[in-house]
């Protein structure tokens, strides 16, 4: 099979690394890719939202399957674009159509979907400029901290958790009337704060049946002890110790099955990954949000734990034969530590040379924000390299990751030294 992966982050490098091992693979292309994906296949300098250029590439290279990494092209309708084109319509796209991607593309829609389908979640209300005053009144009915979410896509940055009521009111106004997150925050979801421990559960579905992939926990804040600004993710651990078989069974019965049945009932033919952000609230799962793709950096710990041929699973999704497949999971613990550029998630430099990648031993260095320039690998994003390791304990796995992050070098590198500590 000839396969095209869309995206350029750590998630896409993890997919490329795994798919490159498949006995069913002939050629692998990644658009636009990074310096890491270039080690697994051929990078093609095409943007993920340049649908016409993607069509030409698919036609030219005889692509048999397209795996969409990030949410943007899904929300923008790349799957629909393929289905509407005579040349492309029979090529499987792994990732939902627009009507499924709206689960991530609109927080308001996804909350309504949860309520309609009896999926446990936090109480909420949505506000726009027309009912901003009601938003202030609703905030007064909640206990701190206050959760404000931009309705649309905001590159993982559109959620504010604030402990002061006056500040929450100011930020609600800034989001709606001053476009703090651009058009994404024209509508804002305000919801009660869920107490507990967060985790991510990943589901692969062909629109009829599903497989539950390994669960993971990621670390969003830039600072150790979960302090400071939100980021796209500073590291991850899989499996999550408290998410035992009994808890995952609850997740399946209370969340996964109602979600899949809800999609079917509402006529949404969803083929791809559903990333369910959950809170373990005193042993009960409550959904924080849905995403229409795999998480990053969670993919860097989930995908390495899948022992089966990932391409076979994806092919089965395209053919709606997922229920005829089985897959095996590595029982060991995987951890990843994200190395970021100095200053991230605010202003940071690009173009700094990365050295000593060849010294990494006993871990996998997944490239998140890199590119090759004149034979050198340089930084090309806020999150630069995710160092993934296996171990029989979190402590063993994470110590391998830390040992290798020490070896990799670039100007102003930073990483959290407490990944997994709260779970040990």
Secondary structure, 3 states (H helix, E strand, C coil): CEEEEEECCHHHHHHHHHHCCCCCCCEEEEEECCCCHHHCCEEECCCCCCHHHHHHHHHHHCCCEEEECCCHHHHCCHHHHHHCCCCCCCCEEECCCHHHHHHHHCHHHHHHHHHHCCCCECCEEEECHHHHHHHHHHHHHCCCCEEEEECCCCCCCCEEEECCHHHHHHHHHHHHHCCCCHHHHCCEEEECCCCCEEEEEEEEECCCCEEECCCEEECCEEECCCEEEECCCCEEEECCCCCCHHHHHHHHHHHHHHHHHHHHHCCCCCCEEEEEEEEEECCEEEEEEEECCCCCCCHHHHHHHECCCHHHHHHHHHCCCHHHCCCCECCCEEEEEEEECCCCCCCCCCCCECECHHHCCCCEEEECCEEEECCEEEECCCEEEEEEEEECCHHHHHHHHHHHHHHCECCCCECCCCCCHHHC
